[in-house]
């Protein structure tokens, strides 16, 4: 969460700021060579390491996930040293209880998931309850419909309100890149999230097609680097070590995946799961 976050803002105020930022990021994108960025979140890009494990949000968000499957997710996360278990809010208390004696692995809860279409009040309440149940990070979906109709004030205030409700717990904002058709839209979504106090911008839910791409991650990194501390999470379709490293090289500091074990060289890829 960013300090000194402004109070809610209007479309008239936001529009010129967004336009100026889009122009700057597109210029930066043209100027940056493909090998200019050097990631610092892992210590070895050639093999799975403990630092790589600490970039992984081990994820199970399927609506049919059972308690036993959630428990298995936690066991895998503990064994491999993943950063978090990312689950639906109804599972946050179970996960936080299992992980209570494992400080290197935390509970992450999604809210407003997977559509981002619930009311701002609902998202705030959902985030507060998830945090009470032990969530140490919150992944929210921005209101995509309002964003696509250029109601940037609504989007900003939606994120702002959730960040304020989270009371210091980091908030990741899912911009759902598969539904944003232009670079300009993706830059604008990232700028709004960063300005509203989010600690992260995240590519995808995994429920609306598409997924993380190297190009999108690189663009998102450039779109938020004006805000110190704001990072990028690549989520959706990251199934193996090579793909994970590609995302990290592009600028991702976190990987959201149901295939964390496979990335670390363990069990076969779960092809039916893309998030």
C-alpha positions in Angstrom: 0.0 0.0 0.0 1.3 3.4 -1.0 1.6 6.3 1.6 0.0 9.7 1.0 -2.7 8.3 -1.2 -5.0 11.2 -2.4 -8.7 11.2 -1.6 -11.1 10.1 -4.3 -10.7 11.8 -7.7 -12.9 12.8 -10.6 -12.8 11.8 -14.3 -12.0 15.4 -15.2 -9.0 15.3 -13.0 -7.8 11.9 -14.0 -8.2 12.0 -17.8 -5.2 14.3 -18.6 -3.0 12.5 -16.1 -3.8 9.2 -17.6 -3.2 10.5 -21.1 0.2 11.9 -20.2 1.3 8.7 -18.5 0.2 6.6 -21.5 2.3 8.7 -23.8 5.4 8.5 -21.5 5.2 4.7 -21.1 4.8 4.1 -24.8 7.9 6.2 -25.3 9.8 4.2 -22.7 8.7 1.0 -24.3 10.2 2.0 -27.6 13.4 3.1 -25.9 14.0 0.1 -23.8 16.0 -2.8 -25.3 14.8 -6.3 -24.5 17.9 -7.1 -22.4 18.0 -3.8 -20.4 16.0 -5.0 -17.4 17.8 -7.2 -14.9 15.5 -9.0 -12.4 16.6 -9.2 -8.8 13.9 -11.4 -7.3 15.7 -14.7 -8.1 19.4 -15.5 -7.6 19.6 -18.1 -10.5 17.7 -18.0 -13.7 18.8 -21.5 -14.8 17.2 -23.7 -12.1 14.5 -23.8 -9.4 15.7 -22.2 -6.2 14.3 -21.1 -2.8 14.0 -17.5 -4.1 12.0 -18.7 -7.1 9.7 -20.6 -4.7 9.2 -17.3 -2.8 7.8 -15.7 -6.0 5.0 -18.2 -6.3 1.5 -17.8 -5.1 0.3 -21.4 -5.1 -3.3 -21.1 -6.3 -6.5 -23.0 -6.1 -9.6 -20.9 -7.1 -11.8 -23.5 -8.8 -15.3 -23.2 -7.4 -15.5 -27.0 -7.0 -12.3 -27.2 -4.9 -12.8 -29.3 -1.8 -11.4 -29.0 1.7 -9.1 -31.9 1.1 -7.7 -30.2 -2.1 -7.2 -27.0 -0.2 -5.3 -28.9 2.5 -3.1 -30.5 -0.2 -2.4 -27.1 -1.6 -1.2 -25.9 1.8 1.0 -29.0 2.2 2.6 -28.5 -1.2 3.2 -24.8 -0.4 4.9 -25.6 2.9 7.0 -28.4 1.4 8.3 -26.2 -1.4 8.4 -22.9 0.4 6.0 -20.9 -1.7 5.2 -17.3 -0.9 1.5 -17.9 -0.4 -1.6 -20.0 -0.9 -4.1 -18.0 -2.9 -7.7 -19.1 -2.3 -11.2 -17.9 -2.3 -12.4 -16.0 0.8 -14.4 -18.9 2.2 -11.1 -20.9 2.5 -9.0 -18.1 4.0 -9.5 -19.2 7.6 -8.7 -22.9 6.9 -5.5 -21.9 5.0 -4.4 -19.4 7.6 -4.9 -22.0 10.4 -2.8 -24.6 8.5 -0.1 -22.1 7.7 0.0 -20.5 11.2 3.3 -22.0 12.1 4.9 -21.5 8.7 5.9 -17.8 8.5 7.5 -18.0 5.0 4.1 -19.0 3.5 1.1 -16.7 3.9 -2.5 -16.7 3.1 -3.7 -14.7 0.1 -7.4 -14.2 -0.6 -9.1 -13.0 -3.8 -12.1 -10.7 -3.6 -14.6 -9.5 -6.1 -13.5 -12.6 -8.0 -13.5 -13.4 -10.9 -15.7 -10.7 -12.4 -14.9 -7.5 -10.4 -18.5 -6.6 -10.8 -19.6 -6.6 -7.2 -20.2 -3.2 -5.5 -17.4 -1.3 -3.9 -19.0 -1.8 -0.5 -19.1 -5.5 -1.0 -15.5 -5.7 -2.0 -14.5 -3.7 1.0 -16.5 -5.9 3.4 -15.2 -9.0 1.7 -11.6 -7.8 2.1 -12.1 -7.0 5.7 -13.6 -10.4 6.5 -10.8 -12.2 4.6 -8.2 -10.2 6.6 -10.0 -11.1 9.9 -9.7 -14.7 8.7 -6.0 -14.4 8.3 -5.3 -13.2 4.8 -2.0 -11.3 4.6 -2.5 -10.3 0.9 -5.7 -9.4 -1.1 -6.1 -9.9 -4.8 -9.0 -7.8 -6.1 -10.5 -7.6 -9.6 -11.0 -4.0 -10.9 -14.5 -3.1 -12.2 -13.8 -3.9 -15.8 -17.1 -2.7 -17.3 -16.7 0.8 -15.7 -13.1 0.9 -16.9 -14.0 0.1 -20.5 -16.6 2.9 -20.5 -13.8 5.2 -19.3 -15.3 5.8 -15.9 -11.9 6.0 -14.4 -13.1 7.9 -11.3 -15.3 4.9 -10.4 -12.3 2.5 -10.9 -9.9 4.7 -8.9 -12.4 5.1 -6.0 -13.2 1.3 -6.1 -9.5 0.4 -5.6 -8.9 3.3 -3.2 -11.7 2.1 -1.0 -10.5 -1.5 -0.9 -6.9 -0.4 -0.1 -8.2 1.8 2.7 -10.3 -1.1 4.0 -7.3 -3.4 3.9 -5.5 -1.2 6.5 -2.0 -1.9 5.3 -2.5 -5.4 4.0 -1.0 -5.4 0.4 -3.6 -5.2 -2.3 -3.0 -6.7 -5.8 -5.3 -5.4 -8.6 -6.1 -7.8 -11.4 -6.5 -5.7 -14.6 -7.6 -8.7 -16.7 -5.4 -8.2 -19.7 -7.4 -10.6 -21.9 -10.3 -8.1 -21.8 -8.2 -5.0 -22.4 -7.5 -4.8 -26.1 -4.9 -2.1 -26.3 -1.6 -1.1 -24.7 -3.2 2.2 -23.8 -5.9 0.5 -21.8 -3.4 -1.7 -19.9 -1.2 1.3 -19.1 -4.2 3.3 -17.9 -5.4 0.4 -15.7 -2.0 0.0 -14.1 -1.6 3.7 -13.5 -5.0 4.0 -11.8 -4.3 1.0 -9.6 -0.9 2.4 -8.5 -2.2 5.8 -7.9 -5.1 4.4 -5.8 -2.6 2.8 -3.5 -2.3 -0.8 -4.7 0.9 -2.6 -4.0 0.7 -4.8 -7.1 -0.8 -5.0 -10.5 -1.7 -8.5 -11.7 -2.4 -9.7 -15.2 -5.3 -12.1 -15.1 -7.9 -14.1 -13.1 -7.6 -17.1 -15.5 -11.3 -17.2 -15.8 -11.8 -15.0 -18.9 -9.4 -16.6 -21.4 -5.9 -15.5 -22.2 -3.3 -15.2 -19.5 0.0 -13.6 -18.7 2.3 -12.8 -21.6 5.9 -11.5 -21.5 4.8 -8.5 -23.5 2.0 -7.6 -21.1 4.3 -8.1 -18.0 7.0 -5.9 -19.5 4.4 -3.2 -20.3 2.9 -3.3 -16.9 6.3 -3.0 -15.2 7.0 0.2 -17.2 3.5 1.4 -16.4 4.0 1.3 -12.6 7.7 2.1 -12.2 6.8 5.7 -11.4 5.4 4.5 -8.1 8.1 3.2 -5.8 7.4 -0.3 -4.5 4.6 -1.2 -6.9 5.2 -4.6 -8.4 3.8 -6.9 -11.1 2.2 -10.3 -10.7 2.0 -12.6 -13.7 -1.0 -15.0 -13.5 -2.7 -17.2 -16.0 -1.1 -20.0 -18.0 2.3 -20.1 -16.3 2.8 -23.8 -16.2 6.5 -24.6 -16.2 9.9 -23.3 -15.1 10.8 -21.7 -18.5 7.6 -19.7 -18.6 8.0 -18.6 -15.0 11.5 -17.4 -15.7 10.3 -15.6 -18.8 7.8 -13.7 -16.7 10.5 -12.8 -14.1 12.8 -11.6 -16.9 10.1 -9.4 -18.2 9.5 -7.8 -14.8 7.2 -10.0 -12.7 8.0 -10.2 -9.0 5.3 -12.8 -8.3 3.9 -15.7 -10.2 0.3 -16.8 -9.7 -0.1 -20.5 -10.7 -1.7 -23.8 -9.8 1.5 -25.4 -11.2 4.0 -24.3 -8.6 5.1 -27.8 -7.9 5.7 -28.5 -11.6 7.7 -25.2 -11.9 9.9 -26.4 -9.1 10.6 -29.6 -10.9 8.0 -31.8 -9.2 4.7 -33.3 -10.3 3.4 -33.1 -13.9 1.6 -30.0 -15.1 -2.1 -29.6 -14.3 -3.1 -28.9 -17.9 -6.8 -28.3 -16.9 -5.9 -25.4 -14.7 -4.5 -22.2 -16.2 -4.5 -19.8 -13.3 
